[in-house]
Amino acid sequence: MNLLIYNQFMLKVLRRLSLEYNRLYRFRSLRRVINRKIEKNDQTINKKKFSDILTHTIGDFSLLEFSNIDNKVKNDIILWANQTLEHQFDYLGSGLVKVHPIDWHSDFKTGYRWQKGKFYRKYVEVDLSNDADVKIPRELSRCHHLLWLGEAYLFTKDEKYAKEIIFQINDWIDENPLMYSINWCCAMDVSIRAINWMYALNMIMESSYVTDNFIKIIYRSLFEHGFFIYNNLEKGIPYSNNHYASDLVGMLFLSQIFPENKYSKKWWNFALPEFYKEVREQVLPSGVHFEKSISYHRLMTELFAYSFLLLKRIDECVPIDVEYRIKSMFDFVAHYTKPNGLAPTISDNDDGRLLPFYKYDLRDHRYLLSLAALIHEPRYKYYKNECAIDNYFLYGNDCNKKYRQINSTVNVLLSSYHQDAGFVILHSEDIYLFVANGGLDKYENSTIKPLGTHTHADLLSFELAIGENDVFVDPGAYIYTANAKANIEFRSTKKHNTIVIDGKNQYILDEKNVFIGRNFPSPQYLFIDKQNDYEICRGKYQIMIEDNKKLEHQRTFYLYSNASLLKIEDRIKTTGNHELGMYFHLAPEMNIYLNDNFICTIYNEAIDVEMSIECTNGLKMNIQEDTVSPSYGILIQSKTLVVQSEFVDEINITTNIKWIKKGK
């Protein structure tokens, strides 16, 4: 038997055994089980001892001095904390919604509610026949909003913020008994919730509302979180993903809370080598997370980097290759950041964060570069002149002093080539071009077997920014299971800046399972070359179309920065009669009008872009009303330019994009 097939078979067997084992907890007293496993620790724990444990694990927050934090940052956090006091929440595109009393079991966007008190294995988490989104109660139950309450307490010493944290944690524990709610169905969310509780509690340990009795309650619940994660690991074969990495990170943090417990030592002894293994497997040599989604790369950078800081804080010796991989993730963040400070929206995006100490624009990842300036590369201070508030809780009280000592110089990034991910990023003057030709993931995959992926059908798609102006953007991901039709639309080839043949996607998408695809194409190459006055990026892929006909698409980008010109040459080779559609998705801020069938003008207040298309075949342009999604659940109106043509066997198209900056 093939080793991969054997491993997949064994994983299924182990998962089945784990499932049956966990089902036994329906017939056992969970309180008795936890009592036995937590031993005498919860009897001796008190506020002083727990505070010492948190200080050792994540730092002494009572020493933090925030006088140098920008007043806007403080005011924003206090505003969000006050909204949380009123039980007003804004998650995953909901807008500000008052949820009072807090219902931990409902999708407050649609009103759908998962019955509370059911064993976690009995829930139907996703029902594509309705528009309920299970991510809503889970996102609320990650308790990110408790961080803003804790920060507001540190800023003001107002006890109302500490009181609310205590209330919400107690309420969550009462409403979500171990293994008996929708919020116990995903170990990743359990991990993230536990870590957010740890940080929020560490912010308010001086409060009189934090009593010995409450500490015993939260201490026990945190043990239940670790117990659940260890028994519900989301490991995959031949590779795992962000879920399994989150499980491991949760166990690394939680095991430090119970230093004398033999069960938590098992969590640590298992999680630490697995964490190193997953960093090596999930982070490609060029620094890109192998799921090839920019949003998930941000999440994984938080997971791996924040864990790295934990390990350094407790004097764990981190292997040098693991440290290198983690720091290389920051380098990729620097490379993909546009001149306007935002990230492209390549592939899936669910707004995932580990510890959102501040609600940045979800496309603004520069807070990571602020941390990187302290622990990796000082020149990344260029991206964020002021020390991010995140650094105070992750690096320590001396972060601002050290940050101010870093010389802030102009950072000129060179073009970067991430061959293992299939990404090229061209930086020339203030021009930014991101080209994607990455395929499914870093492993070889069957073209028949359905596979899950966070990537889209977007081979040879691109984003273009001129100065601080986005011109062509990837429309994003919008939503997952709450609207399968919309999810498939945003994953489709026509929803990207590339070419569609005969109206078909580059791989088969299935509305019955929004993360599953089949018949994935294999990109053949993507490379860059620099000449005297221009840079070249060329990529190619092949797919099989109807009647087993092979289609080859080659696209070449020529970036002439001095001439303010981007030239794109497309060559399609196949057999028979075909229809071609070439899509250009405009940033919402851009306007467009057609000059004739071959020329159009794209513009805003800062730039004019003239775009002309040359083709030996006849073609026509039209403008469609469209949408883009900058973050999960959010739609913004935009326009898309569609170029259509018909051809036999082969077609060559040249697109010239020239720009003029106004006021110069």
Beta strands, then each sheet from edge to edge (+ up, - down):
strand 1: 88-89
strand 2: 97-98
strand 3: 106-107
strand 4: 112-113
strand 5: 416-418
strand 6: 423-428
strand 7: 431-436
strand 8: 451-452
strand 9: 461-466
strand 10: 469-472
strand 11: 499-501
strand 12: 508-509
strand 13: 516-518
strand 14: 522-530
strand 15: 535-545
strand 16: 549-560
strand 17: 565-585
strand 18: 591-594
strand 19: 599-603
strand 20: 607-615
strand 21: 619-628
strand 22: 636-661
sheet 1: 1+ 2-
sheet 2: 3+ 4-
sheet 3: 5+ 6- 7+ 9- 10+
sheet 4: 8+ 13- 12+
sheet 5: 11+ 17- 16+ 15- 14+
sheet 6: 11+ 17- 22+ 20- 19+ 18-
sheet 7: 11+ 17- 22+ 21-
end
